[in-house]
Structure formats: structure tokens, C-alpha cells
Amino acid sequence: MSDISEDDHEITFRVKFLGRVEVLRSEGLQILDEAALSLKTADSTSTEKAAKNSKVHLFLSLSGIDILENKTKFLLYSCPLSTVSFCAVLTSSPKVFGFVAKHPAVDTYHCYLFQSKKFSHVLVSVIGDAFRASQKESRVQGGKDLIVEALRHKNKILQRENTELKRKLAAQTDTSQSF
């Protein structure tokens, strides 16, 4: 089976999932190195052990990164791109790459590590491109929101001005009819 499949809105890679580790900081190559070392020295009773070292599908879209178990397609983890703060290939092991994402509900960060025989550098580049595209899309959406808000504000001002002019016109009409 191919390591890459693609459609209009997402890219899928089949990779080996090395594990997920809670980390203290949100970015830096040192974080990836520490996470990889932590996974190597983790005890065999780790709760992450069930998913660790198994083949997974890494689904990447503009909305986020989903990690699905290879055979059952069970969703293991889902990380919105807005929570991803860092992504890189390990310098000590070019087949290993990872990304750091902030937990959406708790103020903690997790490092997700993977291994790919061929596509580590490509995946890091694609995740970076998707992140930049997502940020650009949100800025454009944010810009549109600002324009809409500015137009609403301008509309309120014009409505007040219209009401004031109608009141003045009515007052002038009343004074001209009294003469």
C-alpha cells in the first residue's frame, strides 16, 4: 500500500507512531529530542504503550491533524492546526519527526512522534504549509469579520443620521405649516 494518498481536502500518510509525551515547552528541537528520549526510557506499563509503535494513518487537512489506528481507523488523537506550535525532523534520527500541540482543554503541551522511512522531511514541510495556509485563511476570515463589523458600525451611524434628518425635516414641515 502506498504511503501517500491524496484528495482535494486532505493528505494521508501511513507512518509508525512512536508515541505521545507531555512536554513543558511548546517549541524547539530540544523538546523533540527530550520526548524521543522519554519514549525510549518509558516503562512498559505506560498508558500510551497500547498505541505506541503501531502503524497509523496521519490525516492532514486545513482544520487539523488526525491520528487514526491503521487497521480499525479508530481515532487516537486529533489536533487542530491552531494548537500546533512546532514541527520538525529529529536531527539525530532523520526518519523520526514530530510536532508539539497544545491540549485544547488544559494548559499542557504534547509532543507526538512518528517514524517514516521515506517521508519525514516531506511531512514536516506539508504540516508547515498546512499550518501557514490555515493561519492565512483565519487572517482572511478575521479580516472579513473586521470589515463586516466596520460596515455594521457605519450602518448604525448612517441610521442615526437618517433619524436625525427625518426629525429635522418633520420639525421644518411643522413650522412651515404653522405660518
Salt bridges, closest charged atoms under 4 A:
GLU48 OE2 - ARG20 NH2 3.55
ASP107 OD1 - LYS102 NZ 3.37
ASP129 OD1 - ARG132 NH2 2.71
GLU149 OE1 - ARG152 NH1 3.76
GLU164 OE2 - ARG167 NH2 2.25
